[in-house]
Structure formats: structure tokens, C-alpha cells
Amino acid sequence: DDSPVTEADEAADALISKGLREAFPDVARLASLINKVLSLPGFVLSESDKQVYYRYLYLNSKEEMASKDIELILMTILYQIETFSPSFEELALGEKTYEEVVKAAAAYCQED
């Protein structure tokens, strides 16, 4: 896209950046809370670029990993990212508070 950056675009970017900086502590709290309940915890935050990442380290004493283990790990990680990404986004964008996200998650868990 070659469209010029306007003052309005720059102002919007500045507001988004400010919102993300302000939401960072709550996003960190959410990552910590989520990691406590995951079978493969791995959500981490980067303070330098204010991004949420998923990092998993598989320790293996064998020469090779079984393909079924790789498949299970990857499916679990993808499921976790798909499940929790919306909550991170809502919180980071200021659409919901930390308390609202946690309350919604608790209500979802009680539905079963």
C-alpha cells in the first residue's frame, strides 16, 4: 500500500501504542494465569516489542522424536494459541479488562 501516512494515522498509532503500553501489565498477568493451567505452558511477553509469543522447549533424551509426539505437541500448541489469542487481543486493545476476561473464562469453564 503506497498511500501516504496522514496525521490522523499517526495519532491513531500513538493511541494504540499508548493503550498497549498501559495494558502490558494486565496482559502479563493473563499470560501467567493461563500458563498455570496449560498442559504445555509457553505464553511469554516481550517487553521490547510488546508482543505475546508462544515458546515451547521439548527435552528429549532419545536421538529422534516420535512423529506421533510431534503431532500431539503441535496440535496442542495450535489449540492453545487459537483458544487464548482472542483474550489477549481483547485485553491488549482495551476491549475488556483483566477482570472481565477472567470472569468470562470462569463462566465458560462452568458451562460443561
Residue pairs with C-beta under 8 A, 6 or more apart in sequence:
16 93
19 92
19 93
19 94
20 50
20 92
21 50
22 94
23 91
23 92
23 93
23 94
24 45
24 47
24 50
26 91
26 97
26 98
27 45
27 52
27 88
27 91
27 92
28 45
29 98
30 87
30 88
30 91
30 98
30 101
30 102
31 43
31 44
31 45
31 52
31 88
33 102
34 41
34 43
34 84
34 87
35 41
35 42
35 43
38 80
39 76
40 56
40 73
40 76
40 77
40 80
42 54
42 55
42 56
42 77
42 80
43 52
43 53
43 54
43 84
43 88
44 52
44 53
44 54
44 55
45 51
45 52
45 53
46 53
52 88
52 92
54 77
54 80
54 81
56 73
56 77
58 65
58 73
87 96
87 101
87 104
87 105
89 95
90 96
90 101
91 97
91 98
91 101
96 104
